[in-house]
Amino acid sequence: MRRVDHEMRTLRLQCGTNTIQLYHAAIRPFGGNTPDQEMAEFDQKGYIRWVTDLARIPQQYGVSNVYAEIGTTFASTCVTNPRFCTAVLGQLVHMMGADHVVWGTDSVFWGSPQWQIEAMRRIEIPDDMLKTHKWKPLGGPNSPTKQAIFGLNSARLYNYNVGQAQGPAFAGDKLAAIKREYQQQGIERTNAYYGYIAKTRQQSA
């Protein structure tokens, strides 16, 4: 813990007011543990290794420039253990603030991120967890919390004018032209999965 404290203080001095973004919400690689085992530890101690440490940083070190990017953490946990997924989201949102959690999908590995978007819109923290930890719900599909996570927080960080982006200024750029050509060809969205695929013994032979 002393080493972590020293590194955080050093990082704060080096970065000044720059933004620090922790990818995948700093979740600890499961290794020998499963999401179920991690969930059992959370139920007992209210602690998720590395994630809780990240969530405590703003209050513990008096900083406001640390953000959690949920990335593959959401994609992997929402399907393997949705309850554990809500525990991760709950800690990040309620300890760091909904304005310090940003969306990520790692779609280069997962393929189309639409299923992750739909899962995020539907997910909610269970009532018993809300009561135990005195948290507030994440809200409906378009709640302020979820809109902030999906894009408004990142737009603020990058000084991106959302109102302008939704207007005519972006209707004639190269991406818009590619989209029109794509739609004219009548091609449907693909949910193809891209990334590394482990070979079976038979394939290796």
N, C-alpha and C positions, 0 to 999 in steps of 0.2 A: 504493500500500500504506500509506503514511503517513496518507492520508485515512481509509482503512478503519480503521486502528488508532485514530485520533483519535475517529472516530464510535462505535466499539465502546466505548471508554473512557467517552465522554460518555453513551452509552446505558446503560451499567452504573451510572453515578452517578445518572442520572435515574430508572431503573426500580427500583433497589435490589434487593429480593428478589422483585419481581413476576415473573410468568412471561412469557417472550417466545416466541411461537410463529411460526415462519416458514412461511408457506403454500407449498404445492407444493414443499416441500423446497428452496426458493430456486433451483430449476432455471432456468438461463438460457434465455430464449426462443430457439428454434433459429434463427430468422431465415433466413439463407442456408445454414446447416448442417443436416444431417439427423442423426437418431440414429446412423446408421452412421458418419458422420464424427466425431461426439462419442465413439463407442465406439472408433474408431481412435486418438483422442487419449488416451483412458483406457488403452488397451493399451500405448501408447508411454510415457506419463508417469505413469500411475496418478492422473490428475487429471481431474475433471469440473468445468468452469467453474461457479462459484458454489456448486454442491453440496458440493464438497470444501472450499471456504472456510467454508461453514456447519458442516460436520462437524468442522472443526478448532477452532472457537470455544471449546468447553468447556476443552480442554487449553491452548490458546493464551492465553486470557484468564482462566483460573481461575474459570469460572462454571459453575453447575449448573442454571440456570433458563432455558436455551435449548432449545427443542424443534423438531423437524422434523415438519410435517404433510405427508403425501405427496400428498393430493388428486389433482388431474388428472394429476400427474406419473406416478403408477403406471398410471392408466387409459390414457394415451397411449403410454407406453413398453412396457407389457407386450404390446401387440399389434403395435407397429411394429418393436421390436427387443428381444425378451425378455432377451437377454444384457446389453444396456445397462441394462435395468430392474434386473437382479440386481446390476449394478455400483453403481447408485445405492443400492439397499437395503443392499448390503454395506458401503458406506462409512458410511452413516448409522448402521446398527446397531453396527458394530464400532468406530467412532470416537466416536460420541455415547453409545452404549449403547442396548440394546433398550428400556430404560425411558424413553428420550427421543425416541421416534418414535411418532407418533400417526396413526391412520387418518383418511382423508377420501375422499370420492367425487365431490363436485360433481355429485350425482345430479340436481340441477335442470336440468343441461344434458345429462347422459348418459342420463337415464332410470333405470330400475330398476338399482340397484347390484349385483344378485345376481351378474352375470357377473364383476364386479371381485372380489367376495368369493371366488368359486370360483377365480379366477386366483391370488389371493393365497394361498389354501390349497394350491394345487398347485405354486407356483413354488419353485425352489430354485437356489442359486448353483452354477454348474458346478464340477466337481471341479478343473479346471485353475486356475480363478480362486481357489478356496479355498486351493490349494497355493501359488500365487504370492504372495498377500497374507496368508497365514497366518490366514485367517478360519475361523470355525466355521459349519456349515450352519445355515440358518434353521429347519430341522426340518419335521416332518410337518404335516398340516392343522390340528392342534390343539396344536402345540408351544407351550411357554411364551413363546417369542419372538413368535409370531404372535398368541397370545391377548393379550399385552401391547399389541401394536400395534393390534389390532382394537378394544380397548375398555378394558382394565384400566388403561392409562396415563391415558387421559382421565378414567376414573372416579376415579382417585386425585387428579387435578388439580382436579376439580370436587367433591371430597369426597362422592362418590356411593357409597352403600352397595349394592354389587352383590348381596350376599346378600339384602337386604331387597327389592330390585327384583324378584328372582326368586320372592318369596314371595307370599302372598295379599293383601298390602297394595296391589298394583297390579292386582289382578284385577277390581276394581269401579270403576275410574276411567273417564273419558270415552273415552280411547283404546281401552280394553278393550271398551267397549260398541260403539264404531265397528267394531272388528275382528270382534266376534260378528255384527253386522249384515251385514258384508261377506261373512263365511263362509256365513251363512244364505242369501244370495242366489246362492251358487254361482259367484261371479265368480272367474275364474282370474287369476293374476298377469300383468301386462302388462310387456313389455320395450320399450314405446314410447319413442322417442328424442325428448326435448324440447330446445329450444334454437334457436339461430339457424341458418338454412339459407341458404346462398349461392344467389342466383338465377343461372340460366343466362342466356346472352345472349338466347335465345329467349323466356324468361319475362319478361325486362326489356323486350323489344320489344313 
